Amino acid sequence: MLIIGLTGSIGMGKSTAARRFAHKGIPVFDADAEVHRLYQGDAVEAIGQAFPGSVSEGQVDRAALAEQVLSEDDALNRLEAIVHPMVRAAERDFLAHHAGEGAAMAVLEIPLLFETGADKRVDVIIVVVASPANQRERVLARPGMTLEKLEAIRAQQMPDQEKRAKADFVVDTDGPIESTAAEIDKIIESLAGRQGQALERWLD
């Protein structure tokens, strides 16, 4: 099975690209969605202990947690030490399941693919990009988002130029959704029949 790593900075269009893969019948693991699930279950106790005041009504208050993470030195590292092993375990289960089902390829949608070292455990890397203006417009349209929060998030992510340089494919999402879909379709065609080697590193 070929493992595709899909990444890109905040607001660049990862979800749009991921939906196209799913539309084409290719399994997609959404790391952000898994984090959301953990914030409502398995990670709640550990995060509550590490970040007092971040849990409300039995689940992580994302806004309260973000305020601490973005304002305290080393807070992000402490959070990642809790969450990343849980996400990686879920990714491993996802890949093992779909490999067992005979899937030819699978996508791991991971916002911090390079930052967490997950790029070393995929066969192909796709980076989605957009202009700074489009990125800003998309992100600031999200509830509770401010320019200050956006800049803080950007500071924690690898610069786009570095991501582009490390990518096997770069997908520009500035155009209409149809254009992004067409680019994804071309990539899928180009990867058809290609054998992957990264699965062994996940299942070791």
Buried (B, 14 or more C-beta within 10 A) or exposed (E): BBBBBBBBBBBBBBBBBBBBBBEEEBBBBBBBBBBEBBBEEBBBEBBBEBBEEBBEEEBBBEEBBBBBBBEEEEBBEBBBEBBBEBBBEBBBEBBBEBBEEEBBBBBBBBBBBBBBEBBEBBBBBBBBBBEEEBBBEBBEEEEEBEEEBBEBBBEEBBEBEEBEEBBBBBBBBBEEEEEBBEBBBEBBEEBEEEEBEBBEEBEE
